[in-house]
């Protein structure tokens, strides 16, 4: 005899699955904070001196510093520097996460715990006085850092997708790490959009496929 209770439960579970896939909603993207202050920063080369060849009385000479911030203080440091009118850059990239079953996109630092400051020794001290910075490191190769930041600025302005984590690949085994399908495992079949994947999973002993955002997955 067919177990009617089991069929009923399976039907409910499948209904929840399809309801989740059909009703998945997306929250608006939060306003982007500026990655570079002022906006003209890096528009023209500063031609700063190299650290080792700099003279001891060059405290008033602007140069690049790498600020190692305290945990999750990068944006707060950038806001403090902006209020103090100190040139700096905090490269940001959009990243999505699930919040109350809705997808929200926020702009997060590409380099966690780091802000790049361009200024004098006094500007460095201004950053340290925020009590949000653990260390302020002088950059030995100033020109190379400026070149690297300039390339990054161009990519950000072109809205080239930048990822902090390694990109999930077709054929890779993954696990859903958030949402109502958390714990479900499967294999990536294809990428249909820059942030959207088709994943084959075994659900209720049946082979099915579903589309899911890559930020909800982790490699296994």
KOLRO-171156 format. One record per residue (C-alpha): x, y, z; residue in three letters. Coordinates in pm, whole numbers, plus 50000, padded with zeros to 5 digits. Layout:
BEGIN
XYZala
...
//
This chain:
BEGIN
500005000050000unk
501265034449914unk
502225054850217unk
499855084550174unk
501485103850459unk
504905101150290unk
503475112649957unk
501805141950131unk
505065152450299unk
507025149149975unk
504395169849794unk
504655197250055unk
508465197350035unk
508395199649656unk
505825227349680unk
508095246649915unk
511035241849678unk
509175255249375unk
507635283349579unk
511135293649687unk
512435293349329unk
509455312649192unk
509115338149471unk
512805346249517unk
512895384149549unk
515715408649527unk
516285439349743unk
517615471149583unk
521345476149555unk
522605498449835unk
524085531649727unk
527715528549626unk
530215547249840unk
533045563449650unk
536135541749614unk
538385571849549unk
538515605549723unk
538665629849567unk
537155615649249unk
540085630449054unk
542595610449257unk
544885591949012unk
543625612148712unk
547185625048681unk
550365607948808unk
551685621549134unk
555235609749057unk
555965604049426unk
559465597149548unk
560575561849631unk
560635554550003unk
564325545150040unk
565585575849851unk
563345600550034unk
565125626250247unk
564505627850622unk
563045663050605unk
560345653550356unk
557495650450608unk
555465675950411unk
555855656050088unk
552635637150000unk
553115600049942unk
551215567349959unk
550585549350286unk
548855516150345unk
546525518050644unk
545925484650815unk
542565490350980unk
540995473051273unk
538415446351193unk
535505458550976unk
536585494851008unk
537595501850647unk
534505522350555unk
534545541150885unk
538195550650825unk
537345562250472unk
534495583750603unk
536765599350867unk
539385607150603unk
536755622050375unk
535565645050653unk
539185655350712unk
539625660750335unk
542495635850318unk
543015618649982unk
542545581049993unk
541105551249813unk
539075521749938unk
538315499849633unk
534795485549663unk
532985458349470unk
529325447249479unk
528635415449676unk
525295398449738unk
524015380750046unk
520715366950170unk
518875387050434unk
515465375250554unk
515055353750241unk
515765383450014unk
518895390449817unk
520645422749909unk
523645437149727unk
526145458649913unk
529515473149820unk
532335457250018unk
536115463550027unk
538135443649777unk
541075443550019unk
539745436350366unk
541275457250648unk
543215480150412unk
542775516350302unk
545255534550078unk
546055570050190unk
547835596149981unk
549095624550197unk
551705638750428unk
552995626950763unk
550315648750926unk
547645631250720unk
548985597650841unk
548675609951200unk
545115621151128unk
544305585451027unk
545955570851337unk
544015594551563unk
540735578751452unk
541665548451667unk
540405527051381unk
543855520851230unk
546265494951370unk
549275503951154unk
550205529450886unk
552815514850654unk
554915534850411unk
555095520350061unk
558625513549927unk
557605513449558unk
555265543149535unk
555065543849157unk
554115507149125unk
551355510249383unk
549925540249201unk
549955521048873unk
548155491649034unk
545515514249190unk
544995532148858unk
544295499148681unk
541895489448956unk
540125523148926unk
539605517648554unk
538105483148616unk
535735496948880unk
534575525248652unk
534015500448367unk
531915479848611unk
533965448948532unk
532785421048767unk
535335417749044unk
535205388349282unk
536835385449622unk
536505347749636unk
537595322449373unk
534965318049103unk
532905286249108unk
533475265048798unk
531265242048589unk
531575206348713unk
532455217149066unk
530705201249365unk
528925227349579unk
526715230649884unk
523985256349943unk
525175276250247unk
522185298950312unk
518455301750260unk
515745275350285unk
517835250950076unk
520875252950307unk
522785220150319unk
521655208149976unk
524565195149767unk
524965192949393unk
527115198349084unk
527335230148873unk
526015223448521unk
526375257848365unk
526575295048434unk
523605312848278unk
524455347948399unk
527525363548564unk
526125355448910unk
523595328148828unk
524305290748814unk
522395259448715unk
523045232248974unk
522065195448952unk
520965181449289unk
519505149349425unk
516265159249596unk
513945133149746unk
515955106249562unk
515215123049229unk
517625141248999unk
516575177348944unk
518255209748846unk
517665245048972unk
518985280048916unk
520615296849214unk
522825327149282unk
526495318749330unk
526735338549654unk
524535311849816unk
526975283749731unk
530255271249871unk
532705246549720unk
532975212049880unk
//
